[in-house]
Structure formats: C-alpha cells, structure tokens
Amino acid sequence: MSTASENRDSDYITRVRAANKAIWDGINDLIEVRGQWNALGYGNTLTPGVGLNDGIGATEVGPVVFDTADALVAVLDANNGGHRANMAKLL
C-alpha cells in the first residue's frame, strides 16, 4: 500500500509529465503549422481573427510560428540535444 508521501510525489510527477507533454506537443504543433502557413501564403493572406482572435493577424501569428518556435527548438537542441532527451524521457 502506498503512503501519503508516495501518492503526493506520484501526483507531482504526473503534473510535471502533463506539463512536459503540453510543451512538447505545443512546440511540435507550431513546427507543423508552418506547412500550412507557407502553402497558403499566410504572410500576405491571413485574415484578421474574429471573436476570441479579434485583432490578431499575420503580424502577431507569424513570429510565433517561426521566431518563437525556432527559439524553443534551439533550447531543445542545446546541450547536444540534452533538453530534448530529458523531455522525451517523460513522454
């Protein structure tokens, strides 16, 4: 039978793994949507969002899809890919 401390620690590990997966998936999703951006020429054709996306357009989205995503990939690749390996171990 597990102790309260073991259960608490296991819950903590679960939270870390969930956050790790969300970050991993988010970075990979940003990289993946580049194909659509490029294929549809969103740099010139993306219409401004509506509703919850009101006021958000290519000027705001493009840097996240490219510059921010590239920076996050650089972090993962740093230390000979050590950060990427650390995250992959928890997936």
Order of alpha helices (4+ residues) and beta strands (2+ residues): alpha-alpha-alpha-alpha-alpha
